[in-house]
Structures are given as structure tokens and as C-alpha cells.
């Protein structure tokens, strides 16, 4: 069965609004504000991808001159098409089409590689963040236990001091009563209980102070970890935003590739006689290549503005 209509794909323009700031920011991504070897390494890798993105975009813009010229030549050939002349004119264009496809594939691969690297960096950040969060959780548990011990051990020390004071006071009373039954030992008992309580309060306070210092050290460590996880969270948002911009460029070149691939399929099927060479198909073919030419020209003009 001969197909009378062929669905050609028309490449679209790319929206480069805000791209200049994005490219410059990520090509010069600020170093980590936190002293951490892993964070510093990962942040440095973002800058590497940013510079690769900038260089690739500049190179792709330069390549657009050749691609636009080649596209114009293909359009000239296709405009001469008549049913009987299709094979000869399409054959003249096939090599050029293959060369354009190869170049577009290389450019798209460059953007895809950058995107893959950004995703790897983001995953490494997430993995490190998860480890830090586990440390935060452990520290938080330890801080709670220390504070609980601090409160209870101080009270326990006071109680122990009073019990010891009571014991000593009772022993003193018994001794006093044996020596001088006429003397009142009640005051001695109260005094020793109070003294024991004061001593318990003193030593409990010392213990409490030591535990509070330990808790404070762990709280400082917890805050440092939190600062790191908050920083990672913000950097990961930046990486996501950067990857989205890279995706726009990858999509632009993917659409060029799709458009060329569909044309190749059309030519191959036309040679086999499974698709009809009619005015509708020829005009659709020309329209798709004119769209491609316009898209490439616009891309080059816009990229020159954002990457001088």
C-alpha cells in the first residue's frame, strides 16, 4: 500500500530568556562556603559542567552557520522536485542530510552528557545529605539523653546528699545520746540533713555543668551539620534549575534530529515506492526544512547574545 501523506516534523525555536545569567552563574559557580572536602569537590564539579555548557553552547552557535548553509542547499534541491526527478535530487541531498544529522547528534550528546553529570552530582549531594541527616538524628537523640541525665542526676545528687546527711545525722544522734542523753540531737540531725542536701546540690551542680557542656558541644556540632544540609538543599535546587536549562538545549537539538530522521525515512520509503511523491508531501517536506532553517538561524542569533 502506497502512503499518500507523510507526517513531517517541524523543529521549534528555543526560549533563551534568562539563559545568559544562568550560563554565567554556573560557569562561575561560587565555591562552597562550608569547610568540607566532599562538598567542595561536588560544588567544584558543578562549575566544570557550567563551563562545559558554556563552551558547548558557543560551539553549537558557531556550527549553526554551516548547518544553516547545508539546510538551505537541501531546500534548493527539494524545491526542484518532480515525481520523475525525486530519486536524483534526493540522492544529492542524502549525504548532506547525513552530515547534518551527525553534527546535531554530537551536539545533543554533549548536552545529554552534561545533564547526566548534573544528575550524578545531584545524587551524590543527596546521598551525602542523607548521611549528614542520620548524624543529625543521632546527635539529637544524644542531646536529649544528656539533658535528661543532667536534670535527673542533679535531683538524684541532692536526694543522695540528704539521705547521707540523714544517715550521718542519725548515727551522730545515737552516739550523742549514748554519751550525753540529756542533750537534744534533733538539731544535729536537721543540720546534717541540710548539709548533705547542700553538698548534694553542689556536686549535682558540678555534674550538671559538665553534662550541659557536653550537650552544648553536641548542639554546636548539630548546628554545623544543619548548616551543611541546608546548604546542600539550596545547591541541589540550583543544580535542578541548571539541568532544566540544559534540557532546553538538548530538546532543541533532539527536535532537529527528529526532523532529519523523518526526512530520511521519507526518502528511503520513496525509493522503495511505499510513499507517494505528491505536491502535498513535497510542500510539507519543504515547510519542515524551512522551519529547521529558521530555527537554526534564530538559535545562532540568540546564543550570540547570551554567549558573546
Secondary structure, DSSP 8 states (H G I E B T S, - for coil): --B-------------TTHHHHHHHHHT----SS--HHHHHHHHHHHHHHHHHHHHHHHHHHHHHHHHHHHHHHHHHHHT--GGGHHHHHHHHHHHHHHHHHHHHHHHHHHHHHHHHHHHHHHHHHHHHHHHHHHHHHHHHHHHHHHHHHHHHHHHHHHHHHHHHHHHHHHHHHHHHHH-TTS--HHHHHHHHHHHHHHHHHHHHHHHHHHHHHHHHHHHHHHHHHHHHHHHHHHHHHHHHHHHHHHHHHHHHHHHHHHHHHHHHHHHHHHHT-B---HHHHHHHHHHHHHHHHHHHHHHHHHHHH--
